[in-house]
Amino acid sequence: MDINGIFKNNQDWVQKKLSVEPNYFSELSKGQTPDILYIGCSDSRVTAEELMGVSPGEVFVLRNIANMVPNTDLSVMSVINYAVLQLKVNHIVVCGHYFCGGVQAAMKSEDLGILNPWLRNIRDVYRMHKDELNNIEDQELRYKRLVELNVEEQCINVLKTAEVQKARRDRNLTVHGWVFDVHSGKLIDLKINFIKLLENIKEIYRLD
């Protein structure tokens, strides 16, 4: 990729937008009112707005390695706080994807330096579900299942936050767990039973 070509691409994009709507950027500059917070993976193949077919201003986006929601990460916690309390989103989506490099790395017994503490969060997910995962003989299917279980666990981490608990009570904010299938391009709703999950965690994590 010619890095200088990006500026030419940007100019072309600006002209294309203005040719359709002359006031596009002046309207865009007035502010944002997204209805969705999307927490996804930093993988270059998985672009949030494109795979959902939404426009700028409709989705507030956070991306990191393997779509994680660790409570010790100030960036993640700040994004959730701002999205829920200031932007007042009504939906939070945690979206993983099959063949995630972060998930695959977490399943290998290798020293990956600075990545070790981050990937340990995924390894903890494996530990919690090791009986189910170890019974899956096909390695690819085991990877895929860990991707799904990781999404579920990160949704639980979202539900543990005080902001989300209060927003669920006050305005019925909803949390969703999705997976993007890179091979087919399709979004898959994992249909996670969050009522059941809340019942399992509220005794310890209830903050509202």
Residue frames as a rotation matrix with the C-alpha (Angstrom) as fourth column:
MET 1
0.573 0.819 0.000 0.00
0.819 -0.573 0.000 0.00
0.000 0.000 -1.000 0.00
ASP 2
-0.437 -0.632 0.640 1.24
0.597 -0.736 -0.318 3.48
0.672 0.243 0.699 -0.92
ILE 3
-0.298 0.322 -0.899 0.71
0.901 -0.216 -0.376 5.46
-0.315 -0.922 -0.225 2.27
ASN 4
-0.851 -0.056 -0.521 0.57
-0.043 -0.983 0.177 8.72
-0.523 0.173 0.835 0.31
GLY 5
-0.822 0.569 -0.018 -2.26
0.095 0.168 0.981 7.29
0.562 0.805 -0.192 -1.75
ILE 6
-0.390 0.690 -0.610 -4.48
0.919 0.253 -0.301 7.42
-0.053 -0.678 -0.733 1.30
PHE 7
-0.519 0.165 -0.839 -4.72
0.150 -0.949 -0.279 11.20
-0.841 -0.270 0.468 1.01
LYS 8
-0.877 0.242 -0.415 -5.85
-0.466 -0.217 0.858 10.86
0.117 0.946 0.304 -2.62
ASN 9
-0.620 0.675 -0.401 -8.40
0.563 0.738 0.373 8.28
0.547 0.005 -0.837 -1.48
ASN 10
-0.437 0.429 -0.791 -9.58
0.727 -0.349 -0.591 10.73
-0.530 -0.833 -0.159 1.17
GLN 11
-0.746 0.125 -0.654 -10.05
-0.350 -0.909 0.226 13.50
-0.566 0.397 0.722 -1.39
ASP 12
-0.818 0.449 -0.359 -12.02
-0.189 0.379 0.906 11.16
0.543 0.809 -0.226 -3.63
TRP 13
-0.513 0.623 -0.590 -14.17
0.827 0.542 -0.147 10.10
0.229 -0.564 -0.794 -0.68
VAL 14
-0.565 0.262 -0.782 -14.89
0.308 -0.813 -0.494 13.73
-0.765 -0.520 0.379 0.28
GLN 15
-0.797 0.226 -0.560 -15.92
-0.577 -0.557 0.597 14.60
-0.177 0.799 0.575 -3.26
LYS 16
-0.744 0.538 -0.397 -18.11
0.204 0.748 0.631 11.52
0.636 0.389 -0.666 -3.51
LYS 17
-0.453 0.571 -0.685 -19.91
0.864 0.091 -0.495 12.42
-0.221 -0.816 -0.535 -0.27
LEU 18
-0.560 0.184 -0.808 -20.38
0.003 -0.974 -0.225 16.06
-0.829 -0.128 0.545 -1.28
SER 19
-0.924 0.212 -0.318 -21.68
-0.343 -0.096 0.934 15.13
0.167 0.973 0.161 -4.70
VAL 20
-0.475 0.777 -0.412 -24.54
0.614 0.629 0.477 13.27
0.630 -0.026 -0.776 -3.03
GLU 21
0.632 0.644 -0.430 -25.10
0.751 -0.375 0.544 15.60
0.189 -0.667 -0.721 -0.08
PRO 22
0.169 -0.609 0.775 -23.46
0.257 -0.732 -0.631 19.08
0.952 0.306 0.032 -0.19
ASN 23
0.285 0.003 0.959 -23.99
-0.763 -0.605 0.229 19.59
0.581 -0.796 -0.170 3.56
TYR 24
0.602 0.018 -0.799 -22.76
0.177 0.972 0.155 16.13
0.779 -0.234 0.582 4.57
PHE 25
-0.268 -0.839 -0.474 -19.73
0.706 0.163 -0.689 17.24
0.655 -0.520 0.549 6.60
SER 26
-0.673 0.104 0.732 -21.31
-0.403 -0.882 -0.245 20.35
0.620 -0.459 0.636 8.09
GLU 27
0.472 0.878 0.084 -24.13
-0.634 0.272 0.724 18.12
0.612 -0.395 0.685 9.38
LEU 28
0.467 -0.362 -0.807 -21.64
0.437 0.888 -0.145 15.49
0.769 -0.285 0.573 10.58
SER 29
-0.564 -0.810 0.161 -19.73
0.312 -0.390 -0.866 18.11
0.764 -0.439 0.473 12.58
LYS 30
-0.020 0.646 0.763 -22.79
-0.593 -0.622 0.512 18.98
0.805 -0.442 0.396 14.68
GLY 31
-0.270 -0.131 0.954 -22.32
-0.930 0.291 -0.223 15.96
-0.249 -0.948 -0.200 16.93
GLN 32
-0.720 -0.023 -0.693 -23.05
-0.300 0.912 0.281 12.28
0.626 0.410 -0.664 17.30
THR 33
-0.076 0.735 0.674 -26.07
-0.975 0.088 -0.206 10.38
-0.211 -0.672 0.710 18.58
PRO 34
-0.614 -0.205 -0.763 -25.16
-0.491 0.855 0.165 6.72
0.618 0.476 -0.625 18.13
ASP 35
0.461 0.838 0.292 -27.61
-0.825 0.284 0.489 4.12
0.327 -0.466 0.822 19.37
ILE 36
0.946 -0.152 -0.285 -25.03
0.174 0.983 0.051 1.32
0.272 -0.098 0.957 19.57
LEU 37
0.292 -0.931 0.217 -21.71
-0.896 -0.187 0.402 0.77
-0.334 -0.312 -0.889 21.31
TYR 38
0.915 -0.069 -0.397 -19.76
-0.166 0.834 -0.527 -1.82
0.367 0.548 0.752 19.32
ILE 39
0.309 -0.839 0.448 -16.88
-0.781 0.045 0.624 -3.63
-0.543 -0.542 -0.641 21.04
GLY 40
0.993 0.082 -0.087 -14.96
-0.120 0.721 -0.683 -5.63
0.007 0.688 0.725 18.47
CYS 41
0.465 -0.864 0.194 -11.58
0.647 0.481 0.592 -6.99
-0.604 -0.150 0.783 17.48
SER 42
0.269 -0.483 -0.833 -8.77
-0.399 -0.844 0.360 -4.87
-0.877 0.235 -0.419 16.01
ASP 43
-0.228 -0.353 0.907 -8.33
0.566 0.710 0.419 -7.41
-0.793 0.609 0.038 13.18
SER 44
-0.704 -0.167 -0.691 -7.90
-0.318 -0.795 0.516 -5.50
-0.635 0.583 0.506 9.91
ARG 45
-0.930 0.367 -0.011 -10.41
0.177 0.475 0.862 -7.78
0.322 0.800 -0.507 8.16
VAL 46
-0.186 0.887 -0.423 -13.26
0.962 0.252 0.104 -6.87
0.199 -0.388 -0.900 10.51
THR 47
-0.953 -0.110 0.282 -14.51
0.098 -0.994 -0.055 -3.30
0.287 -0.024 0.958 10.07
ALA 48
-0.719 0.666 -0.199 -17.47
0.388 0.146 -0.910 -2.49
-0.577 -0.731 -0.363 12.29
GLU 49
-0.220 0.689 -0.691 -19.40
-0.487 -0.691 -0.534 0.00
-0.845 0.219 0.488 10.17
GLU 50
-0.515 -0.030 -0.857 -18.96
-0.851 0.136 0.507 -1.91
0.102 0.990 -0.096 6.93
LEU 51
-0.939 0.124 -0.321 -20.04
0.106 0.992 0.072 -5.32
0.327 0.034 -0.944 8.19
MET 52
-0.530 0.791 -0.306 -23.13
0.550 0.046 -0.834 -3.77
-0.646 -0.610 -0.460 9.85
GLY 53
-0.365 0.369 0.855 -23.97
0.849 -0.246 0.468 -1.54
0.383 0.896 -0.224 6.90
VAL 54
0.582 0.550 -0.599 -24.22
0.764 -0.622 0.170 1.61
-0.279 -0.557 -0.782 9.01
SER 55
0.481 -0.324 0.815 -23.11
0.420 -0.731 -0.538 5.19
0.770 0.601 -0.215 8.44
PRO 56
-0.668 -0.743 -0.046 -20.77
0.464 -0.367 -0.806 7.47
0.582 -0.560 0.589 10.41
GLY 57
-0.675 0.380 0.632 -22.47
-0.624 -0.752 -0.215 8.72
0.394 -0.540 0.744 13.56
GLU 58
0.340 0.910 -0.236 -24.62
-0.656 0.410 0.634 5.64
0.673 -0.061 0.737 14.08
VAL 59
0.822 -0.120 -0.557 -22.19
0.370 0.856 0.362 3.46
0.433 -0.503 0.748 16.05
PHE 60
0.555 -0.692 0.462 -19.66
-0.830 -0.499 0.250 4.25
0.057 -0.522 -0.851 18.79
VAL 61
0.804 -0.256 -0.537 -16.75
-0.039 0.878 -0.476 1.85
0.594 0.404 0.696 18.28
LEU 62
0.349 -0.774 0.529 -14.10
-0.862 -0.043 0.505 0.30
-0.368 -0.632 -0.682 20.51
ARG 63
0.864 -0.129 -0.487 -11.68
-0.175 0.830 -0.530 -2.25
0.472 0.543 0.694 19.07
ASN 64
0.158 -0.869 0.469 -8.88
-0.958 -0.020 0.286 -4.18
-0.239 -0.495 -0.835 20.71
ILE 65
-0.667 -0.469 -0.579 -7.22
-0.613 0.787 0.068 -7.58
0.424 0.400 -0.813 20.44
ALA 66
-0.793 0.358 -0.494 -9.91
0.358 0.928 0.097 -10.27
0.493 -0.100 -0.864 20.67
ASN 67
-0.118 0.861 0.495 -12.74
-0.162 -0.508 0.846 -7.89
0.980 0.020 0.199 21.65
MET 68
-0.401 -0.169 -0.900 -11.91
0.756 0.495 -0.429 -7.97
0.518 -0.852 -0.071 25.35
VAL 69
0.361 0.532 0.766 -13.66
-0.152 -0.776 0.612 -6.14
0.920 -0.337 -0.199 28.22
PRO 70
-0.175 -0.480 -0.860 -11.23
0.798 0.443 -0.409 -6.43
0.577 -0.758 0.305 31.16
ASN 71
0.802 0.583 -0.128 -12.23
0.536 -0.609 0.584 -4.32
0.263 -0.538 -0.801 34.15
THR 72
0.306 -0.777 -0.550 -8.59
0.606 -0.286 0.742 -3.30
-0.734 -0.560 0.384 34.64
ASP 73
-0.497 -0.474 0.727 -8.39
0.868 -0.294 0.401 -1.59
0.024 0.830 0.557 31.25
LEU 74
-0.441 0.287 -0.851 -9.04
0.305 -0.843 -0.442 2.13
-0.844 -0.455 0.284 31.70
SER 75
-0.898 0.085 -0.432 -9.72
-0.421 -0.458 0.783 2.66
-0.131 0.885 0.447 28.00
VAL 76
-0.694 0.662 -0.283 -12.43
0.352 0.655 0.669 -0.01
0.628 0.364 -0.688 27.85
MET 77
-0.294 0.591 -0.751 -14.08
0.937 0.022 -0.350 1.15
-0.190 -0.806 -0.560 31.08
SER 78
-0.629 0.011 -0.778 -13.97
0.041 -0.998 -0.047 4.79
-0.777 -0.062 0.627 29.95
VAL 79
-0.924 0.296 -0.242 -15.57
-0.275 -0.076 0.958 3.98
0.265 0.952 0.152 26.62
ILE 80
-0.447 0.795 -0.409 -18.41
0.726 0.590 0.354 2.08
0.523 -0.139 -0.841 28.29
ASN 81
-0.345 0.269 -0.899 -18.91
0.742 -0.508 -0.437 4.91
-0.575 -0.818 -0.024 30.78
TYR 82
-0.773 -0.016 -0.634 -19.01
-0.245 -0.914 0.322 7.58
-0.585 0.404 0.703 28.09
ALA 83
-0.879 0.434 -0.198 -21.21
-0.075 0.284 0.956 5.59
0.471 0.855 -0.218 25.73
VAL 84
-0.339 0.780 -0.526 -23.77
0.830 0.511 0.222 4.72
0.442 -0.361 -0.821 28.39
LEU 85
-0.083 0.297 -0.951 -23.84
0.844 -0.487 -0.226 7.88
-0.530 -0.821 -0.210 30.50
GLN 86
-0.483 -0.184 -0.856 -23.11
-0.102 -0.959 0.264 10.60
-0.869 0.215 0.445 27.94
LEU 87
-0.882 0.133 -0.451 -24.15
-0.459 -0.034 0.888 9.23
0.102 0.991 0.091 24.56
LYS 88
-0.256 0.814 0.522 -26.92
-0.658 0.249 -0.711 7.14
-0.708 -0.525 0.472 26.15
VAL 89
-0.668 -0.018 -0.744 -26.65
-0.626 0.556 0.548 4.24
0.404 0.831 -0.382 23.73
ASN 90
0.262 0.864 0.430 -29.43
-0.955 0.296 -0.014 1.69
-0.139 -0.407 0.903 23.95
HIS 91
0.995 0.004 -0.096 -27.45
-0.026 0.972 -0.233 -1.32
0.093 0.234 0.968 22.73
ILE 92
0.146 -0.985 0.092 -24.01
-0.890 -0.090 0.446 -2.69
-0.431 -0.147 -0.890 23.50
VAL 93
0.949 0.111 -0.294 -22.64
-0.264 0.791 -0.552 -5.26
0.172 0.601 0.780 21.07
VAL 94
0.038 -0.945 0.326 -19.64
-0.629 0.231 0.743 -7.48
-0.777 -0.233 -0.585 21.76
CYS 95
0.910 0.298 -0.288 -18.62
-0.397 0.425 -0.814 -8.95
-0.120 0.855 0.505 18.42
GLY 96
-0.007 -0.901 0.434 -15.93
-0.297 0.417 0.859 -11.59
-0.955 -0.123 -0.270 17.99
HIS 97
0.512 0.176 -0.840 -14.92
-0.859 0.087 -0.505 -13.30
-0.016 0.980 0.196 14.78
TYR 98
0.912 -0.170 0.374 -13.90
0.141 0.984 0.105 -16.79
-0.386 -0.043 0.921 13.77
PHE 99
0.438 -0.853 0.283 -10.19
0.831 0.263 -0.490 -17.39
0.344 0.450 0.824 13.10
CYS 100
0.930 -0.098 0.354 -9.27
-0.223 -0.916 0.334 -14.64
0.291 -0.390 -0.874 15.55
GLY 101
0.170 -0.965 -0.200 -5.50
0.044 0.210 -0.977 -14.43
0.985 0.157 0.078 15.92
GLY 102
-0.302 -0.249 0.920 -5.76
-0.826 -0.413 -0.383 -13.36
0.476 -0.876 -0.081 19.54
VAL 103
0.608 0.599 0.521 -7.87
-0.768 0.610 0.196 -16.38
-0.200 -0.519 0.831 20.46
GLN 104
0.850 -0.350 -0.393 -5.56
0.061 0.808 -0.587 -18.71
0.523 0.475 0.708 18.55
ALA 105
-0.122 -0.953 0.278 -2.49
-0.274 -0.237 -0.932 -17.22
0.954 -0.190 -0.232 20.27
ALA 106
-0.027 0.180 0.983 -4.12
-0.988 -0.155 0.001 -17.68
0.153 -0.971 0.182 23.68
MET 107
0.888 0.434 0.153 -4.51
-0.449 0.890 0.081 -21.40
-0.101 -0.141 0.985 23.01
LYS 108
0.554 -0.769 -0.319 -0.78
0.164 0.477 -0.864 -21.87
0.816 0.426 0.390 22.43
SER 109
0.845 -0.341 -0.411 1.78
0.459 0.069 0.886 -22.46
-0.274 -0.937 0.215 25.18
GLU 110
0.064 -0.820 0.569 4.12
0.836 -0.267 -0.480 -19.68
0.546 0.506 0.668 24.12
ASP 111
-0.051 -0.185 -0.981 5.70
0.720 -0.688 0.092 -16.69
-0.692 -0.702 0.168 25.83
LEU 112
0.174 0.223 0.959 4.40
0.910 -0.409 -0.070 -13.69
0.377 0.885 -0.274 23.88
GLY 113
-0.748 -0.654 0.113 5.93
0.562 -0.715 -0.417 -10.98
0.353 -0.248 0.902 26.02
ILE 114
-0.940 0.340 0.010 3.74
-0.305 -0.832 -0.463 -7.92
-0.149 -0.438 0.886 26.59
LEU 115
-0.309 0.869 -0.387 0.78
-0.648 0.106 0.754 -9.81
0.696 0.484 0.530 25.16
ASN 116
-0.749 -0.054 -0.661 0.87
0.266 0.888 -0.374 -12.38
0.607 -0.456 -0.651 27.98
PRO 117
-0.872 0.438 -0.220 -1.31
0.150 -0.188 -0.971 -10.47
-0.466 -0.879 0.098 30.50
TRP 118
-0.405 0.754 -0.517 -3.83
-0.877 -0.481 -0.015 -9.54
-0.260 0.447 0.856 27.80
LEU 119
-0.264 0.263 -0.928 -4.11
-0.583 0.723 0.371 -13.07
0.769 0.638 -0.037 26.44
ARG 120
-0.983 -0.097 -0.153 -4.37
0.062 0.613 -0.787 -14.47
0.170 -0.784 -0.597 29.94
ASN 121
-0.471 0.882 0.020 -7.92
-0.688 -0.353 -0.633 -13.12
-0.551 -0.313 0.774 30.00
ILE 122
0.200 0.518 -0.832 -8.75
-0.915 0.403 0.031 -15.44
0.351 0.755 0.554 27.08
ARG 123
-0.574 -0.477 -0.666 -6.86
-0.203 0.871 -0.448 -18.31
0.793 -0.122 -0.597 28.70
ASP 124
-0.898 0.321 0.302 -9.03
-0.310 0.027 -0.950 -17.78
-0.313 -0.947 0.075 31.77
VAL 125
0.075 0.939 -0.336 -12.10
-0.973 -0.005 -0.230 -18.21
-0.218 0.344 0.913 29.55
TYR 126
-0.033 -0.170 -0.985 -10.62
-0.543 0.830 -0.125 -21.50
0.839 0.531 -0.120 28.33
ARG 127
-0.922 -0.383 -0.059 -9.98
-0.145 0.482 -0.864 -22.57
0.360 -0.788 -0.500 31.92
MET 128
-0.562 0.773 0.294 -13.59
-0.643 -0.184 -0.744 -21.88
-0.521 -0.607 0.600 32.90
HIS 129
0.534 0.803 -0.264 -14.87
-0.765 0.326 -0.556 -23.94
-0.361 0.499 0.788 29.97
LYS 130
-0.418 -0.879 -0.230 -12.07
-0.893 0.349 0.285 -26.48
-0.170 0.324 -0.931 29.61
ASP 131
-0.467 0.280 0.839 -14.30
-0.037 0.941 -0.335 -29.55
-0.884 -0.188 -0.429 29.97
GLU 132
0.652 0.758 0.022 -16.48
0.052 -0.016 -0.999 -28.51
-0.757 0.652 -0.050 27.04
LEU 133
0.583 -0.460 -0.669 -13.55
-0.797 -0.482 -0.364 -27.34
-0.155 0.746 -0.648 24.91
ASN 134
-0.473 -0.845 0.251 -11.33
-0.785 0.533 0.316 -30.37
-0.401 -0.047 -0.915 25.57
ASN 135
-0.136 0.515 0.846 -14.15
0.136 0.856 -0.499 -32.62
-0.981 0.048 -0.187 24.39
ILE 136
0.859 0.356 -0.368 -14.04
-0.275 -0.284 -0.919 -30.99
-0.431 0.890 -0.146 20.95
GLU 137
0.351 -0.767 0.538 -11.52
0.542 0.634 0.551 -33.05
-0.764 0.098 0.638 19.00
ASP 138
0.349 -0.186 0.919 -11.44
0.881 -0.268 -0.389 -30.92
0.319 0.945 0.071 15.84
GLN 139
-0.438 -0.648 -0.623 -9.01
0.835 -0.550 -0.015 -28.09
-0.333 -0.527 0.782 16.55
GLU 140
-0.873 0.136 0.469 -10.73
0.179 -0.803 0.568 -25.62
0.454 0.580 0.677 14.21
LEU 141
0.139 0.990 -0.034 -14.09
0.291 -0.008 0.957 -26.23
0.946 -0.143 -0.289 15.83
ARG 142
0.218 -0.147 -0.965 -12.47
0.976 0.051 0.213 -25.83
0.017 -0.988 0.155 19.25
TYR 143
-0.847 -0.530 -0.039 -11.07
0.525 -0.846 0.087 -22.44
-0.079 0.053 0.995 18.18
LYS 144
-0.552 0.701 0.451 -14.49
0.039 -0.519 0.854 -21.37
0.833 0.489 0.259 16.95
ARG 145
0.389 0.738 -0.552 -16.19
0.610 0.243 0.754 -22.44
0.690 -0.630 -0.356 20.15
LEU 146
-0.196 -0.523 -0.829 -13.65
0.948 -0.319 -0.023 -20.53
-0.252 -0.790 0.558 22.24
VAL 147
-0.909 -0.044 0.415 -14.39
0.222 -0.893 0.392 -17.44
0.353 0.448 0.821 20.12
GLU 148
-0.035 0.990 0.133 -18.07
0.099 -0.129 0.987 -17.81
0.994 0.048 -0.094 21.02
LEU 149
0.439 0.163 -0.884 -17.40
0.840 0.276 0.468 -18.45
0.320 -0.947 -0.016 24.69
ASN 150
-0.627 -0.719 -0.298 -15.06
0.772 -0.624 -0.119 -15.46
-0.100 -0.305 0.947 24.82
VAL 151
-0.635 0.502 0.588 -17.82
-0.005 -0.763 0.646 -13.23
0.773 0.407 0.487 23.43
GLU 152
0.402 0.846 -0.350 -20.17
0.356 0.207 0.911 -14.52
0.844 -0.491 -0.218 26.10
GLU 153
0.143 -0.422 -0.895 -17.67
0.990 0.058 0.131 -13.88
-0.003 -0.905 0.426 28.88
GLN 154
-0.876 -0.463 0.139 -16.97
0.471 -0.881 0.033 -10.36
0.107 0.095 0.990 27.63
CYS 155
-0.189 0.897 0.399 -20.71
0.004 -0.406 0.914 -9.69
0.982 0.174 0.073 27.58
ILE 156
0.517 0.308 -0.799 -20.76
0.742 0.304 0.597 -10.78
0.426 -0.902 -0.071 31.22
ASN 157
-0.446 -0.765 -0.465 -17.95
0.884 -0.459 -0.093 -8.32
-0.142 -0.453 0.880 31.91
VAL 158
-0.733 0.294 0.613 -20.08
0.082 -0.857 0.509 -5.59
0.675 0.423 0.604 30.32
LEU 159
0.286 0.952 -0.105 -23.01
0.166 0.058 0.984 -6.56
0.944 -0.299 -0.141 32.53
LYS 160
0.106 -0.318 -0.942 -20.83
0.968 0.248 0.025 -6.35
0.226 -0.915 0.335 35.63
THR 161
-0.814 -0.508 0.281 -20.34
0.458 -0.859 -0.228 -2.59
0.357 -0.057 0.932 35.25
ALA 162
-0.529 0.607 -0.593 -22.46
0.521 -0.319 -0.792 -0.23
-0.670 -0.728 -0.147 37.32
GLU 163
-0.665 0.248 -0.704 -23.27
-0.538 -0.813 0.223 2.01
-0.517 0.528 0.674 34.35
VAL 164
-0.759 0.357 -0.544 -24.75
-0.341 0.493 0.800 -0.85
0.554 0.793 -0.253 32.35
GLN 165
-0.700 0.512 -0.497 -26.69
0.698 0.636 -0.329 -2.26
0.148 -0.578 -0.803 35.28
LYS 166
-0.509 0.503 -0.698 -28.30
0.216 -0.711 -0.669 1.12
-0.833 -0.492 0.254 35.96
ALA 167
-0.646 0.240 -0.725 -29.05
-0.721 -0.503 0.476 1.72
-0.250 0.830 0.498 32.28
ARG 168
-0.821 0.395 -0.413 -30.69
0.140 0.840 0.524 -1.70
0.554 0.373 -0.745 32.00
ARG 169
-0.535 0.622 -0.571 -32.89
0.794 0.140 -0.592 -0.81
-0.289 -0.770 -0.568 34.96
ASP 170
-0.373 0.343 -0.862 -33.69
0.090 -0.911 -0.402 2.75
-0.924 -0.227 0.309 33.88
ARG 171
0.065 0.395 -0.916 -34.07
-0.831 -0.487 -0.268 2.50
-0.552 0.779 0.297 30.11
ASN 172
0.724 0.314 0.614 -33.82
-0.085 0.924 -0.372 -1.20
-0.684 0.217 0.696 29.25
LEU 173
0.140 -0.783 -0.605 -30.38
-0.982 -0.186 0.013 -1.03
-0.123 0.593 -0.796 27.63
THR 174
0.940 0.222 0.260 -29.65
-0.187 0.970 -0.153 -4.35
-0.287 0.095 0.953 25.95
VAL 175
-0.092 -0.996 0.011 -26.40
-0.768 0.078 0.635 -6.28
-0.633 0.050 -0.772 25.50
HIS 176
0.891 0.394 -0.225 -25.77
-0.431 0.584 -0.688 -8.49
-0.140 0.710 0.690 22.47
GLY 177
-0.044 -0.910 0.412 -23.18
-0.351 0.400 0.847 -11.17
-0.935 -0.107 -0.337 21.69
TRP 178
0.893 0.322 -0.315 -22.32
-0.376 0.146 -0.915 -11.63
-0.248 0.936 0.251 18.01
VAL 179
-0.045 -0.911 0.409 -19.71
0.188 0.395 0.899 -13.41
-0.981 0.117 0.153 15.91
PHE 180
0.494 0.080 -0.866 -18.57
-0.771 -0.420 -0.479 -12.40
-0.402 0.904 -0.146 12.43
ASP 181
0.508 -0.288 0.812 -17.80
0.360 0.927 0.103 -15.33
-0.782 0.240 0.575 10.13
VAL 182
-0.116 -0.661 -0.742 -14.88
-0.491 -0.611 0.621 -14.18
-0.863 0.436 -0.254 8.01
HIS 183
-0.825 -0.269 0.497 -15.41
0.202 0.682 0.703 -17.03
-0.528 0.681 -0.508 5.53
SER 184
-0.256 0.830 0.495 -19.02
0.966 0.231 0.111 -16.17
-0.022 0.507 -0.862 4.73
GLY 185
-0.820 -0.074 0.567 -19.20
0.152 -0.984 0.092 -12.49
0.551 0.162 0.819 5.69
LYS 186
0.140 0.990 -0.017 -22.25
0.191 -0.011 0.981 -13.19
0.971 -0.141 -0.191 7.84
LEU 187
-0.581 -0.153 0.799 -23.01
-0.699 -0.409 -0.586 -11.86
0.417 -0.900 0.130 11.31
ILE 188
-0.241 0.457 -0.856 -24.19
0.328 0.869 0.372 -14.51
0.914 -0.191 -0.359 13.76
ASP 189
0.046 0.349 0.936 -26.31
-0.822 -0.519 0.235 -13.65
0.568 -0.780 0.263 16.78
LEU 190
-0.802 -0.440 -0.404 -25.27
-0.152 0.804 -0.575 -16.03
0.578 -0.399 -0.711 19.57
LYS 191
0.178 0.983 0.052 -28.68
-0.259 -0.005 0.966 -15.43
0.949 -0.186 0.254 21.21
ILE 192
-0.756 -0.541 -0.368 -27.14
0.247 0.286 -0.926 -15.35
0.606 -0.791 -0.083 24.68
ASN 193
0.342 0.899 -0.273 -29.66
0.572 0.031 0.820 -15.62
0.745 -0.437 -0.504 27.49
PHE 194
-0.520 -0.646 0.558 -28.70
0.024 -0.665 -0.747 -12.52
0.854 -0.375 0.362 29.46
ILE 195
0.384 0.695 0.607 -31.54
-0.713 -0.194 0.674 -12.92
0.586 -0.692 0.421 31.95
LYS 196
0.907 -0.105 -0.408 -30.00
0.263 0.898 0.352 -16.23
0.329 -0.427 0.842 32.98
LEU 197
-0.047 -0.997 0.059 -26.51
0.633 -0.075 -0.770 -14.71
0.773 0.001 0.635 33.04
LEU 198
-0.242 0.015 0.970 -27.68
-0.457 -0.884 -0.100 -11.86
0.856 -0.467 0.220 35.25
GLU 199
0.805 0.574 0.147 -29.25
-0.426 0.388 0.817 -14.32
0.412 -0.721 0.557 37.66
ASN 200
0.663 -0.602 -0.445 -25.91
0.614 0.778 -0.137 -16.11
0.428 -0.182 0.885 37.90
ILE 201
-0.323 -0.932 0.167 -23.85
0.705 -0.354 -0.615 -13.00
0.632 -0.081 0.771 38.63
LYS 202
0.177 0.432 0.884 -26.13
-0.038 -0.895 0.445 -10.50
0.984 -0.112 -0.142 40.38
GLU 203
0.874 0.150 -0.461 -25.52
0.422 0.236 0.876 -11.87
0.240 -0.960 0.143 43.90
ILE 204
0.163 -0.923 -0.348 -21.87
0.883 -0.020 0.468 -10.86
-0.439 -0.383 0.812 43.68
TYR 205
-0.697 -0.598 0.397 -21.73
0.716 -0.547 0.433 -8.19
-0.042 0.586 0.809 40.96
ARG 206
0.304 0.879 0.368 -24.96
0.849 -0.425 0.314 -6.28
0.433 0.217 -0.875 41.47
LEU 207
-0.698 -0.659 -0.281 -24.08
0.716 -0.655 -0.241 -2.59
-0.025 -0.369 0.929 41.84
ASP 208
-0.608 0.489 0.625 -27.26
0.080 -0.746 0.662 -0.73
0.790 0.452 0.414 40.98
